[in-house]
Amino acid sequence: MKSEGRTSHVERNELQDNPSRDKERKDALKLLAGKLSCMVGIVLGVGGIILVLLGASDDVSAGVLAMVLGVLGYSLSARRLGAATVVLGAVALFFVVAASTGLIPGVAPLGHGYNG
């Protein structure tokens, strides 16, 4: 009965280690969220380029959203992947803009054809 109010040496060590373990978990969760946002950004950037090549869309929002998700991933500790996502989003943005103005051979701008 006397030991109910007291903590053992092992329990005290576990309590002292918890702040570092909590910080490790928090950092791991931040890194996971950062990598996840970067992956979604990469999918959006590549998807925007593919849609332009197929002639299905000339919307720039996929590239912009990819850049925003890359910045979010960079700020959540996924440094290299975040920077790569921002670069891919910028490339997708410029590619979509170039295709919508007719600067890319073989990709016709949407909405500029006349049926008649």
C-alpha positions as YAML, in Angstrom:
chain: A
units: angstrom
residues:
- id: 1
  name: MET
  ca: [0.00, 0.00, 0.00]
- id: 2
  name: LYS
  ca: [2.86, 2.35, 0.64]
- id: 3
  name: SER
  ca: [4.10, 2.08, -2.95]
- id: 4
  name: GLU
  ca: [0.85, 3.41, -4.45]
- id: 5
  name: GLY
  ca: [1.79, 7.05, -3.92]
- id: 6
  name: ARG
  ca: [5.43, 6.61, -4.84]
- id: 7
  name: THR
  ca: [6.92, 6.16, -8.27]
- id: 8
  name: SER
  ca: [9.70, 3.74, -8.96]
- id: 9
  name: HIS
  ca: [13.00, 4.67, -10.56]
- id: 10
  name: VAL
  ca: [11.87, 3.17, -13.90]
- id: 11
  name: GLU
  ca: [8.61, 5.12, -13.89]
- id: 12
  name: ARG
  ca: [10.47, 8.37, -13.15]
- id: 13
  name: ASN
  ca: [12.81, 7.73, -16.06]
- id: 14
  name: GLU
  ca: [9.87, 7.10, -18.36]
- id: 15
  name: LEU
  ca: [8.24, 10.32, -17.24]
- id: 16
  name: GLN
  ca: [11.44, 12.22, -17.88]
- id: 17
  name: ASP
  ca: [11.82, 10.68, -21.35]
- id: 18
  name: ASN
  ca: [8.28, 11.52, -22.42]
- id: 19
  name: PRO
  ca: [8.99, 15.13, -23.44]
- id: 20
  name: SER
  ca: [11.66, 14.02, -25.88]
- id: 21
  name: ARG
  ca: [9.47, 11.19, -27.16]
- id: 22
  name: ASP
  ca: [6.56, 13.60, -27.62]
- id: 23
  name: LYS
  ca: [8.81, 15.98, -29.54]
- id: 24
  name: GLU
  ca: [10.00, 13.12, -31.76]
- id: 25
  name: ARG
  ca: [6.40, 12.11, -32.46]
- id: 26
  name: LYS
  ca: [5.45, 15.70, -33.19]
- id: 27
  name: ASP
  ca: [8.39, 16.11, -35.58]
- id: 28
  name: ALA
  ca: [7.58, 12.81, -37.29]
- id: 29
  name: LEU
  ca: [3.96, 13.87, -37.72]
- id: 30
  name: LYS
  ca: [5.04, 17.23, -39.17]
- id: 31
  name: LEU
  ca: [7.37, 15.48, -41.60]
- id: 32
  name: LEU
  ca: [4.64, 13.04, -42.62]
- id: 33
  name: ALA
  ca: [2.16, 15.86, -43.23]
- id: 34
  name: GLY
  ca: [4.80, 17.76, -45.20]
- id: 35
  name: LYS
  ca: [5.62, 14.78, -47.39]
- id: 36
  name: LEU
  ca: [1.93, 14.08, -47.92]
- id: 37
  name: SER
  ca: [1.23, 17.65, -49.04]
- id: 38
  name: CYS
  ca: [4.24, 17.51, -51.38]
- id: 39
  name: MET
  ca: [3.03, 14.26, -52.91]
- id: 40
  name: VAL
  ca: [-0.41, 15.74, -53.55]
- id: 41
  name: GLY
  ca: [1.29, 18.80, -55.08]
- id: 42
  name: ILE
  ca: [3.43, 16.63, -57.35]
- id: 43
  name: VAL
  ca: [0.36, 14.71, -58.52]
- id: 44
  name: LEU
  ca: [-1.42, 18.00, -59.25]
- id: 45
  name: GLY
  ca: [1.55, 19.43, -61.14]
- id: 46
  name: VAL
  ca: [2.08, 16.34, -63.27]
- id: 47
  name: GLY
  ca: [-1.68, 15.99, -63.78]
- id: 48
  name: GLY
  ca: [-1.92, 19.59, -64.98]
- id: 49
  name: ILE
  ca: [0.83, 19.00, -67.54]
- id: 50
  name: ILE
  ca: [-0.79, 15.77, -68.74]
- id: 51
  name: LEU
  ca: [-4.18, 17.45, -69.11]
- id: 52
  name: VAL
  ca: [-2.63, 20.16, -71.24]
- id: 53
  name: LEU
  ca: [-0.86, 17.61, -73.43]
- id: 54
  name: LEU
  ca: [-4.14, 15.77, -73.93]
- id: 55
  name: GLY
  ca: [-5.88, 19.03, -74.74]
- id: 56
  name: ALA
  ca: [-8.41, 18.56, -71.98]
- id: 57
  name: SER
  ca: [-7.71, 21.66, -69.90]
- id: 58
  name: ASP
  ca: [-5.87, 24.95, -69.85]
- id: 59
  name: ASP
  ca: [-6.54, 25.74, -66.20]
- id: 60
  name: VAL
  ca: [-3.59, 27.13, -64.23]
- id: 61
  name: SER
  ca: [-4.98, 26.29, -60.80]
- id: 62
  name: ALA
  ca: [-3.26, 22.87, -60.68]
- id: 63
  name: GLY
  ca: [0.15, 24.49, -61.02]
- id: 64
  name: VAL
  ca: [-0.61, 27.19, -58.48]
- id: 65
  name: LEU
  ca: [-1.99, 24.68, -55.99]
- id: 66
  name: ALA
  ca: [1.08, 22.48, -56.50]
- id: 67
  name: MET
  ca: [3.32, 25.44, -55.64]
- id: 68
  name: VAL
  ca: [1.26, 26.26, -52.53]
- id: 69
  name: LEU
  ca: [1.38, 22.64, -51.34]
- id: 70
  name: GLY
  ca: [5.13, 22.61, -51.99]
- id: 71
  name: VAL
  ca: [5.59, 25.68, -49.80]
- id: 72
  name: LEU
  ca: [3.45, 24.04, -47.11]
- id: 73
  name: GLY
  ca: [5.54, 20.87, -47.30]
- id: 74
  name: TYR
  ca: [8.73, 22.91, -47.13]
- id: 75
  name: SER
  ca: [7.51, 24.67, -44.02]
- id: 76
  name: LEU
  ca: [6.58, 21.32, -42.46]
- id: 77
  name: SER
  ca: [10.19, 20.08, -42.67]
- id: 78
  name: ALA
  ca: [10.07, 18.24, -46.00]
- id: 79
  name: ARG
  ca: [12.76, 20.54, -47.42]
- id: 80
  name: ARG
  ca: [13.98, 18.81, -50.59]
- id: 81
  name: LEU
  ca: [10.62, 17.40, -51.59]
- id: 82
  name: GLY
  ca: [8.97, 20.76, -50.93]
- id: 83
  name: ALA
  ca: [11.47, 22.60, -53.11]
- id: 84
  name: ALA
  ca: [11.03, 20.03, -55.88]
- id: 85
  name: THR
  ca: [7.24, 20.40, -55.65]
- id: 86
  name: VAL
  ca: [7.47, 24.19, -55.93]
- id: 87
  name: VAL
  ca: [9.71, 23.88, -59.00]
- id: 88
  name: LEU
  ca: [7.37, 21.32, -60.60]
- id: 89
  name: GLY
  ca: [4.37, 23.55, -59.88]
- id: 90
  name: ALA
  ca: [6.12, 26.52, -61.52]
- id: 91
  name: VAL
  ca: [7.01, 24.39, -64.56]
- id: 92
  name: ALA
  ca: [3.40, 23.20, -64.78]
- id: 93
  name: LEU
  ca: [2.16, 26.78, -64.51]
- id: 94
  name: PHE
  ca: [4.43, 28.04, -67.29]
- id: 95
  name: PHE
  ca: [3.65, 25.00, -69.44]
- id: 96
  name: VAL
  ca: [-0.10, 25.56, -69.12]
- id: 97
  name: VAL
  ca: [0.22, 29.26, -69.91]
- id: 98
  name: ALA
  ca: [2.46, 28.54, -72.91]
- id: 99
  name: ALA
  ca: [0.07, 25.89, -74.21]
- id: 100
  name: SER
  ca: [-2.97, 28.11, -73.77]
- id: 101
  name: THR
  ca: [-1.36, 30.82, -75.92]
- id: 102
  name: GLY
  ca: [-0.30, 28.37, -78.64]
- id: 103
  name: LEU
  ca: [3.45, 28.48, -78.02]
- id: 104
  name: ILE
  ca: [3.83, 24.70, -77.75]
- id: 105
  name: PRO
  ca: [3.74, 22.94, -81.14]
- id: 106
  name: GLY
  ca: [1.24, 20.14, -81.39]
- id: 107
  name: VAL
  ca: [-0.93, 21.42, -78.54]
- id: 108
  name: ALA
  ca: [-3.81, 23.52, -79.82]
- id: 109
  name: PRO
  ca: [-5.10, 26.20, -77.47]
- id: 110
  name: LEU
  ca: [-8.55, 25.44, -76.10]
- id: 111
  name: GLY
  ca: [-11.41, 27.70, -77.08]
- id: 112
  name: HIS
  ca: [-9.68, 29.29, -80.04]
- id: 113
  name: GLY
  ca: [-11.04, 27.08, -82.78]
- id: 114
  name: TYR
  ca: [-13.95, 28.18, -84.91]
- id: 115
  name: ASN
  ca: [-16.55, 25.65, -85.93]
- id: 116
  name: GLY
  ca: [-18.28, 26.81, -88.93]
...
